[in-house]
Amino acid sequence: MGEYKNKTYPLRLDNNLMDKLRKLAEQEDRPLSKQIERIVREYIQAYEQEHGEINPDE
């Protein structure tokens, strides 16, 4: 069996926020984890457009 390429991270969220994320994921026909990943990716893209690229190795 291959190694899973993505990292897991326990995430604690307010119930109301989690319910809203679930609803968004359902509306966009995505698993909740992929919806959260998409939101984080979009935030980082917007941040980098405004502030420059983030280099995780620095």
PDB file of N, H, CA, C and O in Angstrom:
ATOM      1  N   MET A   1       0.816  -1.181   0.000  1.00  0.00           N
ATOM      2  CA  MET A   1       0.000   0.000   0.000  1.00  0.00           C
ATOM      3  C   MET A   1       0.864   1.249   0.000  1.00  0.00           C
ATOM      4  O   MET A   1       1.910   1.279   0.648  1.00  0.00           O
ATOM      5  N   GLY A   2       0.436   2.289  -0.725  1.00  0.00           N
ATOM      6  H   GLY A   2      -0.414   2.264  -1.251  1.00  0.00           H
ATOM      7  CA  GLY A   2       1.184   3.534  -0.782  1.00  0.00           C
ATOM      8  C   GLY A   2       0.977   4.394   0.440  1.00  0.00           C
ATOM      9  O   GLY A   2       0.043   4.195   1.216  1.00  0.00           O
ATOM     10  N   GLU A   3       1.851   5.335   0.591  1.00  0.00           N
ATOM     11  H   GLU A   3       2.609   5.497  -0.040  1.00  0.00           H
ATOM     12  CA  GLU A   3       1.768   6.262   1.712  1.00  0.00           C
ATOM     13  C   GLU A   3       0.840   7.411   1.349  1.00  0.00           C
ATOM     14  O   GLU A   3       0.906   7.929   0.234  1.00  0.00           O
ATOM     15  N   TYR A   4      -0.025   7.818   2.275  1.00  0.00           N
ATOM     16  H   TYR A   4      -0.079   7.397   3.181  1.00  0.00           H
ATOM     17  CA  TYR A   4      -0.938   8.927   2.031  1.00  0.00           C
ATOM     18  C   TYR A   4      -0.134  10.207   1.922  1.00  0.00           C
ATOM     19  O   TYR A   4       0.661  10.504   2.814  1.00  0.00           O
ATOM     20  N   LYS A   5      -0.316  10.973   0.857  1.00  0.00           N
ATOM     21  H   LYS A   5      -0.962  10.731   0.133  1.00  0.00           H
ATOM     22  CA  LYS A   5       0.539  12.124   0.590  1.00  0.00           C
ATOM     23  C   LYS A   5       0.163  13.380   1.382  1.00  0.00           C
ATOM     24  O   LYS A   5       1.004  14.262   1.555  1.00  0.00           O
ATOM     25  N   ASN A   6      -1.063  13.480   1.860  1.00  0.00           N
ATOM     26  H   ASN A   6      -1.746  12.763   1.720  1.00  0.00           H
ATOM     27  CA  ASN A   6      -1.490  14.671   2.579  1.00  0.00           C
ATOM     28  C   ASN A   6      -1.318  14.490   4.079  1.00  0.00           C
ATOM     29  O   ASN A   6      -1.443  13.384   4.605  1.00  0.00           O
ATOM     30  N   LYS A   7      -1.032  15.586   4.753  1.00  0.00           N
ATOM     31  H   LYS A   7      -0.930  16.484   4.326  1.00  0.00           H
ATOM     32  CA  LYS A   7      -0.895  15.566   6.211  1.00  0.00           C
ATOM     33  C   LYS A   7      -2.276  15.690   6.849  1.00  0.00           C
ATOM     34  O   LYS A   7      -3.157  16.366   6.318  1.00  0.00           O
ATOM     35  N   THR A   8      -2.451  15.042   7.974  1.00  0.00           N
ATOM     36  H   THR A   8      -1.735  14.493   8.405  1.00  0.00           H
ATOM     37  CA  THR A   8      -3.685  15.206   8.734  1.00  0.00           C
ATOM     38  C   THR A   8      -3.409  16.169   9.882  1.00  0.00           C
ATOM     39  O   THR A   8      -2.289  16.261  10.384  1.00  0.00           O
ATOM     40  N   TYR A   9      -4.455  16.885  10.286  1.00  0.00           N
ATOM     41  H   TYR A   9      -5.366  16.811   9.879  1.00  0.00           H
ATOM     42  CA  TYR A   9      -4.323  17.854  11.346  1.00  0.00           C
ATOM     43  C   TYR A   9      -5.657  17.927  12.088  1.00  0.00           C
ATOM     44  O   TYR A   9      -6.691  18.188  11.471  1.00  0.00           O
ATOM     45  N   PRO A  10      -5.646  17.703  13.393  1.00  0.00           N
ATOM     46  CA  PRO A  10      -6.898  17.829  14.141  1.00  0.00           C
ATOM     47  C   PRO A  10      -7.310  19.303  14.196  1.00  0.00           C
ATOM     48  O   PRO A  10      -6.492  20.174  14.489  1.00  0.00           O
ATOM     49  N   LEU A  11      -8.555  19.561  13.919  1.00  0.00           N
ATOM     50  H   LEU A  11      -9.220  18.853  13.682  1.00  0.00           H
ATOM     51  CA  LEU A  11      -9.033  20.942  13.839  1.00  0.00           C
ATOM     52  C   LEU A  11     -10.296  21.081  14.671  1.00  0.00           C
ATOM     53  O   LEU A  11     -11.269  20.354  14.468  1.00  0.00           O
ATOM     54  N   ARG A  12     -10.274  22.004  15.594  1.00  0.00           N
ATOM     55  H   ARG A  12      -9.483  22.594  15.759  1.00  0.00           H
ATOM     56  CA  ARG A  12     -11.443  22.253  16.439  1.00  0.00           C
ATOM     57  C   ARG A  12     -12.105  23.530  15.958  1.00  0.00           C
ATOM     58  O   ARG A  12     -11.475  24.586  15.892  1.00  0.00           O
ATOM     59  N   LEU A  13     -13.384  23.422  15.622  1.00  0.00           N
ATOM     60  H   LEU A  13     -13.896  22.565  15.675  1.00  0.00           H
ATOM     61  CA  LEU A  13     -14.138  24.569  15.135  1.00  0.00           C
ATOM     62  C   LEU A  13     -15.435  24.713  15.910  1.00  0.00           C
ATOM     63  O   LEU A  13     -16.004  23.735  16.393  1.00  0.00           O
ATOM     64  N   ASP A  14     -15.882  25.931  16.016  1.00  0.00           N
ATOM     65  H   ASP A  14     -15.420  26.726  15.623  1.00  0.00           H
ATOM     66  CA  ASP A  14     -17.168  26.252  16.594  1.00  0.00           C
ATOM     67  C   ASP A  14     -18.260  25.479  15.842  1.00  0.00           C
ATOM     68  O   ASP A  14     -18.194  25.350  14.620  1.00  0.00           O
ATOM     69  N   ASN A  15     -19.253  24.970  16.557  1.00  0.00           N
ATOM     70  H   ASN A  15     -19.307  25.074  17.550  1.00  0.00           H
ATOM     71  CA  ASN A  15     -20.321  24.182  15.928  1.00  0.00           C
ATOM     72  C   ASN A  15     -21.032  24.930  14.808  1.00  0.00           C
ATOM     73  O   ASN A  15     -21.327  24.350  13.764  1.00  0.00           O
ATOM     74  N   ASN A  16     -21.306  26.208  15.018  1.00  0.00           N
ATOM     75  H   ASN A  16     -21.065  26.680  15.866  1.00  0.00           H
ATOM     76  CA  ASN A  16     -21.993  27.003  13.999  1.00  0.00           C
ATOM     77  C   ASN A  16     -21.132  27.122  12.733  1.00  0.00           C
ATOM     78  O   ASN A  16     -21.637  26.993  11.618  1.00  0.00           O
ATOM     79  N   LEU A  17     -19.861  27.363  12.915  1.00  0.00           N
ATOM     80  H   LEU A  17     -19.451  27.468  13.821  1.00  0.00           H
ATOM     81  CA  LEU A  17     -18.945  27.462  11.781  1.00  0.00           C
ATOM     82  C   LEU A  17     -18.855  26.121  11.048  1.00  0.00           C
ATOM     83  O   LEU A  17     -18.850  26.088   9.818  1.00  0.00           O
ATOM     84  N   MET A  18     -18.784  25.034  11.787  1.00  0.00           N
ATOM     85  H   MET A  18     -18.787  25.061  12.786  1.00  0.00           H
ATOM     86  CA  MET A  18     -18.715  23.709  11.176  1.00  0.00           C
ATOM     87  C   MET A  18     -19.989  23.398  10.395  1.00  0.00           C
ATOM     88  O   MET A  18     -19.932  22.831   9.304  1.00  0.00           O
ATOM     89  N   ASP A  19     -21.128  23.766  10.952  1.00  0.00           N
ATOM     90  H   ASP A  19     -21.175  24.226  11.839  1.00  0.00           H
ATOM     91  CA  ASP A  19     -22.394  23.548  10.246  1.00  0.00           C
ATOM     92  C   ASP A  19     -22.424  24.319   8.925  1.00  0.00           C
ATOM     93  O   ASP A  19     -22.901  23.810   7.911  1.00  0.00           O
ATOM     94  N   LYS A  20     -21.917  25.536   8.948  1.00  0.00           N
ATOM     95  H   LYS A  20     -21.530  25.950   9.772  1.00  0.00           H
ATOM     96  CA  LYS A  20     -21.880  26.344   7.724  1.00  0.00           C
ATOM     97  C   LYS A  20     -20.914  25.748   6.705  1.00  0.00           C
ATOM     98  O   LYS A  20     -21.206  25.728   5.510  1.00  0.00           O
ATOM     99  N   LEU A  21     -19.776  25.268   7.169  1.00  0.00           N
ATOM    100  H   LEU A  21     -19.538  25.284   8.140  1.00  0.00           H
ATOM    101  CA  LEU A  21     -18.823  24.624   6.254  1.00  0.00           C
ATOM    102  C   LEU A  21     -19.427  23.363   5.632  1.00  0.00           C
ATOM    103  O   LEU A  21     -19.255  23.108   4.440  1.00  0.00           O
ATOM    104  N   ARG A  22     -20.128  22.588   6.438  1.00  0.00           N
ATOM    105  H   ARG A  22     -20.269  22.795   7.406  1.00  0.00           H
ATOM    106  CA  ARG A  22     -20.788  21.383   5.911  1.00  0.00           C
ATOM    107  C   ARG A  22     -21.805  21.748   4.837  1.00  0.00           C
ATOM    108  O   ARG A  22     -21.904  21.078   3.809  1.00  0.00           O
ATOM    109  N   LYS A  23     -22.561  22.818   5.085  1.00  0.00           N
ATOM    110  H   LYS A  23     -22.481  23.362   5.920  1.00  0.00           H
ATOM    111  CA  LYS A  23     -23.569  23.261   4.119  1.00  0.00           C
ATOM    112  C   LYS A  23     -22.903  23.700   2.814  1.00  0.00           C
ATOM    113  O   LYS A  23     -23.372  23.350   1.731  1.00  0.00           O
ATOM    114  N   LEU A  24     -21.829  24.451   2.912  1.00  0.00           N
ATOM    115  H   LEU A  24     -21.448  24.735   3.792  1.00  0.00           H
ATOM    116  CA  LEU A  24     -21.098  24.864   1.706  1.00  0.00           C
ATOM    117  C   LEU A  24     -20.572  23.658   0.944  1.00  0.00           C
ATOM    118  O   LEU A  24     -20.686  23.594  -0.280  1.00  0.00           O
ATOM    119  N   ALA A  25     -20.003  22.713   1.659  1.00  0.00           N
ATOM    120  H   ALA A  25     -19.911  22.765   2.654  1.00  0.00           H
ATOM    121  CA  ALA A  25     -19.463  21.509   1.027  1.00  0.00           C
ATOM    122  C   ALA A  25     -20.583  20.747   0.311  1.00  0.00           C
ATOM    123  O   ALA A  25     -20.408  20.273  -0.811  1.00  0.00           O
ATOM    124  N   GLU A  26     -21.704  20.642   0.961  1.00  0.00           N
ATOM    125  H   GLU A  26     -21.846  21.028   1.873  1.00  0.00           H
ATOM    126  CA  GLU A  26     -22.855  19.955   0.353  1.00  0.00           C
ATOM    127  C   GLU A  26     -23.317  20.677  -0.907  1.00  0.00           C
ATOM    128  O   GLU A  26     -23.583  20.040  -1.926  1.00  0.00           O
ATOM    129  N   GLN A  27     -23.414  22.005  -0.843  1.00  0.00           N
ATOM    130  H   GLN A  27     -23.198  22.523  -0.015  1.00  0.00           H
ATOM    131  CA  GLN A  27     -23.858  22.790  -2.000  1.00  0.00           C
ATOM    132  C   GLN A  27     -22.887  22.671  -3.174  1.00  0.00           C
ATOM    133  O   GLN A  27     -23.303  22.717  -4.331  1.00  0.00           O
ATOM    134  N   GLU A  28     -21.607  22.519  -2.879  1.00  0.00           N
ATOM    135  H   GLU A  28     -21.270  22.481  -1.938  1.00  0.00           H
ATOM    136  CA  GLU A  28     -20.593  22.436  -3.925  1.00  0.00           C
ATOM    137  C   GLU A  28     -20.199  20.993  -4.226  1.00  0.00           C
ATOM    138  O   GLU A  28     -19.252  20.741  -4.972  1.00  0.00           O
ATOM    139  N   ASP A  29     -20.931  20.053  -3.642  1.00  0.00           N
ATOM    140  H   ASP A  29     -21.700  20.258  -3.036  1.00  0.00           H
ATOM    141  CA  ASP A  29     -20.731  18.622  -3.882  1.00  0.00           C
ATOM    142  C   ASP A  29     -19.285  18.189  -3.645  1.00  0.00           C
ATOM    143  O   ASP A  29     -18.669  17.529  -4.482  1.00  0.00           O
ATOM    144  N   ARG A  30     -18.757  18.584  -2.472  1.00  0.00           N
ATOM    145  H   ARG A  30     -19.258  19.120  -1.793  1.00  0.00           H
ATOM    146  CA  ARG A  30     -17.398  18.211  -2.073  1.00  0.00           C
ATOM    147  C   ARG A  30     -17.439  17.579  -0.694  1.00  0.00           C
ATOM    148  O   ARG A  30     -18.340  17.864   0.095  1.00  0.00           O
ATOM    149  N   PRO A  31     -16.475  16.726  -0.398  1.00  0.00           N
ATOM    150  CA  PRO A  31     -16.327  16.281   0.990  1.00  0.00           C
ATOM    151  C   PRO A  31     -15.914  17.484   1.855  1.00  0.00           C
ATOM    152  O   PRO A  31     -15.275  18.417   1.368  1.00  0.00           O
ATOM    153  N   LEU A  32     -16.277  17.450   3.109  1.00  0.00           N
ATOM    154  H   LEU A  32     -16.796  16.693   3.504  1.00  0.00           H
ATOM    155  CA  LEU A  32     -15.963  18.556   4.010  1.00  0.00           C
ATOM    156  C   LEU A  32     -14.469  18.855   4.031  1.00  0.00           C
ATOM    157  O   LEU A  32     -14.075  20.020   3.997  1.00  0.00           O
ATOM    158  N   SER A  33     -13.638  17.828   4.085  1.00  0.00           N
ATOM    159  H   SER A  33     -13.958  16.881   4.112  1.00  0.00           H
ATOM    160  CA  SER A  33     -12.187  18.054   4.144  1.00  0.00           C
ATOM    161  C   SER A  33     -11.682  18.786   2.901  1.00  0.00           C
ATOM    162  O   SER A  33     -10.811  19.650   3.002  1.00  0.00           O
ATOM    163  N   LYS A  34     -12.222  18.445   1.731  1.00  0.00           N
ATOM    164  H   LYS A  34     -12.930  17.743   1.649  1.00  0.00           H
ATOM    165  CA  LYS A  34     -11.808  19.120   0.492  1.00  0.00           C
ATOM    166  C   LYS A  34     -12.320  20.557   0.445  1.00  0.00           C
ATOM    167  O   LYS A  34     -11.660  21.435  -0.112  1.00  0.00           O
ATOM    168  N   GLN A  35     -13.484  20.797   1.023  1.00  0.00           N
ATOM    169  H   GLN A  35     -14.020  20.084   1.475  1.00  0.00           H
ATOM    170  CA  GLN A  35     -14.017  22.159   1.082  1.00  0.00           C
ATOM    171  C   GLN A  35     -13.118  23.032   1.956  1.00  0.00           C
ATOM    172  O   GLN A  35     -12.807  24.166   1.593  1.00  0.00           O
ATOM    173  N   ILE A  36     -12.706  22.507   3.100  1.00  0.00           N
ATOM    174  H   ILE A  36     -12.959  21.585   3.395  1.00  0.00           H
ATOM    175  CA  ILE A  36     -11.818  23.258   3.991  1.00  0.00           C
ATOM    176  C   ILE A  36     -10.482  23.507   3.287  1.00  0.00           C
ATOM    177  O   ILE A  36      -9.942  24.611   3.348  1.00  0.00           O
ATOM    178  N   GLU A  37      -9.955  22.490   2.627  1.00  0.00           N
ATOM    179  H   GLU A  37     -10.393  21.592   2.578  1.00  0.00           H
ATOM    180  CA  GLU A  37      -8.691  22.642   1.891  1.00  0.00           C
ATOM    181  C   GLU A  37      -8.817  23.726   0.817  1.00  0.00           C
ATOM    182  O   GLU A  37      -7.910  24.539   0.644  1.00  0.00           O
ATOM    183  N   ARG A  38      -9.939  23.735   0.098  1.00  0.00           N
ATOM    184  H   ARG A  38     -10.676  23.074   0.238  1.00  0.00           H
ATOM    185  CA  ARG A  38     -10.169  24.731  -0.949  1.00  0.00           C
ATOM    186  C   ARG A  38     -10.197  26.145  -0.372  1.00  0.00           C
ATOM    187  O   ARG A  38      -9.599  27.061  -0.937  1.00  0.00           O
ATOM    188  N   ILE A  39     -10.888  26.322   0.749  1.00  0.00           N
ATOM    189  H   ILE A  39     -11.373  25.578   1.208  1.00  0.00           H
ATOM    190  CA  ILE A  39     -10.993  27.638   1.390  1.00  0.00           C
ATOM    191  C   ILE A  39      -9.617  28.116   1.843  1.00  0.00           C
ATOM    192  O   ILE A  39      -9.272  29.280   1.643  1.00  0.00           O
ATOM    193  N   VAL A  40      -8.832  27.237   2.447  1.00  0.00           N
ATOM    194  H   VAL A  40      -9.112  26.290   2.609  1.00  0.00           H
ATOM    195  CA  VAL A  40      -7.488  27.597   2.904  1.00  0.00           C
ATOM    196  C   VAL A  40      -6.602  27.953   1.711  1.00  0.00           C
ATOM    197  O   VAL A  40      -5.863  28.936   1.753  1.00  0.00           O
ATOM    198  N   ARG A  41      -6.678  27.151   0.649  1.00  0.00           N
ATOM    199  H   ARG A  41      -7.278  26.352   0.615  1.00  0.00           H
ATOM    200  CA  ARG A  41      -5.875  27.414  -0.558  1.00  0.00           C
ATOM    201  C   ARG A  41      -6.227  28.785  -1.153  1.00  0.00           C
ATOM    202  O   ARG A  41      -5.334  29.543  -1.531  1.00  0.00           O
ATOM    203  N   GLU A  42      -7.524  29.103  -1.238  1.00  0.00           N
ATOM    204  H   GLU A  42      -8.250  28.487  -0.931  1.00  0.00           H
ATOM    205  CA  GLU A  42      -7.952  30.398  -1.781  1.00  0.00           C
ATOM    206  C   GLU A  42      -7.470  31.548  -0.900  1.00  0.00           C
ATOM    207  O   GLU A  42      -7.062  32.591  -1.410  1.00  0.00           O
ATOM    208  N   TYR A  43      -7.516  31.364   0.414  1.00  0.00           N
ATOM    209  H   TYR A  43      -7.848  30.517   0.828  1.00  0.00           H
ATOM    210  CA  TYR A  43      -7.032  32.405   1.326  1.00  0.00           C
ATOM    211  C   TYR A  43      -5.538  32.650   1.113  1.00  0.00           C
ATOM    212  O   TYR A  43      -5.098  33.797   1.045  1.00  0.00           O
ATOM    213  N   ILE A  44      -4.767  31.577   1.009  1.00  0.00           N
ATOM    214  H   ILE A  44      -5.125  30.645   1.065  1.00  0.00           H
ATOM    215  CA  ILE A  44      -3.323  31.726   0.820  1.00  0.00           C
ATOM    216  C   ILE A  44      -3.018  32.402  -0.507  1.00  0.00           C
ATOM    217  O   ILE A  44      -2.122  33.244  -0.571  1.00  0.00           O
ATOM    218  N   GLN A  45      -3.738  32.057  -1.566  1.00  0.00           N
ATOM    219  H   GLN A  45      -4.466  31.373  -1.514  1.00  0.00           H
ATOM    220  CA  GLN A  45      -3.539  32.712  -2.856  1.00  0.00           C
ATOM    221  C   GLN A  45      -3.801  34.209  -2.752  1.00  0.00           C
ATOM    222  O   GLN A  45      -3.017  35.011  -3.258  1.00  0.00           O
ATOM    223  N   ALA A  46      -4.889  34.590  -2.105  1.00  0.00           N
ATOM    224  H   ALA A  46      -5.526  33.938  -1.694  1.00  0.00           H
ATOM    225  CA  ALA A  46      -5.224  36.001  -1.941  1.00  0.00           C
ATOM    226  C   ALA A  46      -4.164  36.716  -1.100  1.00  0.00           C
ATOM    227  O   ALA A  46      -3.761  37.836  -1.416  1.00  0.00           O
ATOM    228  N   TYR A  47      -3.722  36.063  -0.037  1.00  0.00           N
ATOM    229  H   TYR A  47      -4.049  35.154   0.220  1.00  0.00           H
ATOM    230  CA  TYR A  47      -2.693  36.645   0.818  1.00  0.00           C
ATOM    231  C   TYR A  47      -1.405  36.875   0.029  1.00  0.00           C
ATOM    232  O   TYR A  47      -0.798  37.942   0.120  1.00  0.00           O
ATOM    233  N   GLU A  48      -0.992  35.871  -0.745  1.00  0.00           N
ATOM    234  H   GLU A  48      -1.485  35.005  -0.819  1.00  0.00           H
ATOM    235  CA  GLU A  48       0.248  35.980  -1.519  1.00  0.00           C
ATOM    236  C   GLU A  48       0.141  37.042  -2.612  1.00  0.00           C
ATOM    237  O   GLU A  48       1.138  37.688  -2.934  1.00  0.00           O
ATOM    238  N   GLN A  49      -1.028  37.233  -3.178  1.00  0.00           N
ATOM    239  H   GLN A  49      -1.838  36.708  -2.916  1.00  0.00           H
ATOM    240  CA  GLN A  49      -1.197  38.292  -4.178  1.00  0.00           C
ATOM    241  C   GLN A  49      -0.970  39.659  -3.557  1.00  0.00           C
ATOM    242  O   GLN A  49      -0.426  40.559  -4.197  1.00  0.00           O
ATOM    243  N   GLU A  50      -1.388  39.810  -2.317  1.00  0.00           N
ATOM    244  H   GLU A  50      -1.830  39.079  -1.798  1.00  0.00           H
ATOM    245  CA  GLU A  50      -1.251  41.100  -1.641  1.00  0.00           C
ATOM    246  C   GLU A  50       0.119  41.292  -0.998  1.00  0.00           C
ATOM    247  O   GLU A  50       0.646  42.404  -1.000  1.00  0.00           O
ATOM    248  N   HIS A  51       0.701  40.237  -0.452  1.00  0.00           N
ATOM    249  H   HIS A  51       0.272  39.334  -0.450  1.00  0.00           H
ATOM    250  CA  HIS A  51       1.909  40.361   0.361  1.00  0.00           C
ATOM    251  C   HIS A  51       3.146  39.672  -0.221  1.00  0.00           C
ATOM    252  O   HIS A  51       4.237  39.790   0.336  1.00  0.00           O
ATOM    253  N   GLY A  52       2.986  38.963  -1.321  1.00  0.00           N
ATOM    254  H   GLY A  52       2.100  38.867  -1.774  1.00  0.00           H
ATOM    255  CA  GLY A  52       4.112  38.233  -1.897  1.00  0.00           C
ATOM    256  C   GLY A  52       4.083  36.771  -1.489  1.00  0.00           C
ATOM    257  O   GLY A  52       3.394  36.375  -0.549  1.00  0.00           O
ATOM    258  N   GLU A  53       4.846  35.992  -2.217  1.00  0.00           N
ATOM    259  H   GLU A  53       5.406  36.313  -2.980  1.00  0.00           H
ATOM    260  CA  GLU A  53       4.853  34.541  -2.012  1.00  0.00           C
ATOM    261  C   GLU A  53       5.388  34.159  -0.638  1.00  0.00           C
ATOM    262  O   GLU A  53       6.356  34.738  -0.146  1.00  0.00           O
ATOM    263  N   ILE A  54       4.739  33.179  -0.036  1.00  0.00           N
ATOM    264  H   ILE A  54       3.952  32.709  -0.436  1.00  0.00           H
ATOM    265  CA  ILE A  54       5.182  32.634   1.240  1.00  0.00           C
ATOM    266  C   ILE A  54       6.156  31.503   0.945  1.00  0.00           C
ATOM    267  O   ILE A  54       5.837  30.582   0.193  1.00  0.00           O
ATOM    268  N   ASN A  55       7.330  31.571   1.531  1.00  0.00           N
ATOM    269  H   ASN A  55       7.589  32.319   2.142  1.00  0.00           H
ATOM    270  CA  ASN A  55       8.311  30.513   1.360  1.00  0.00           C
ATOM    271  C   ASN A  55       8.382  29.714   2.654  1.00  0.00           C
ATOM    272  O   ASN A  55       8.959  30.188   3.632  1.00  0.00           O
ATOM    273  N   PRO A  56       7.810  28.513   2.685  1.00  0.00           N
ATOM    274  CA  PRO A  56       7.773  27.728   3.921  1.00  0.00           C
ATOM    275  C   PRO A  56       9.163  27.279   4.401  1.00  0.00           C
ATOM    276  O   PRO A  56       9.306  26.861   5.550  1.00  0.00           O
ATOM    277  N   ASP A  57      10.175  27.361   3.547  1.00  0.00           N
ATOM    278  H   ASP A  57      10.059  27.701   2.614  1.00  0.00           H
ATOM    279  CA  ASP A  57      11.514  26.922   3.935  1.00  0.00           C
ATOM    280  C   ASP A  57      12.318  28.008   4.645  1.00  0.00           C
ATOM    281  O   ASP A  57      13.413  27.738   5.139  1.00  0.00           O
ATOM    282  N   GLU A  58      11.801  29.207   4.704  1.00  0.00           N
ATOM    283  H   GLU A  58      10.911  29.426   4.303  1.00  0.00           H
ATOM    284  CA  GLU A  58      12.539  30.304   5.360  1.00  0.00           C
ATOM    285  C   GLU A  58      12.328  30.299   6.844  1.00  0.00           C
ATOM    286  O   GLU A  58      12.872  31.149   7.548  1.00  0.00           O
TER     287      GLU A  58
END
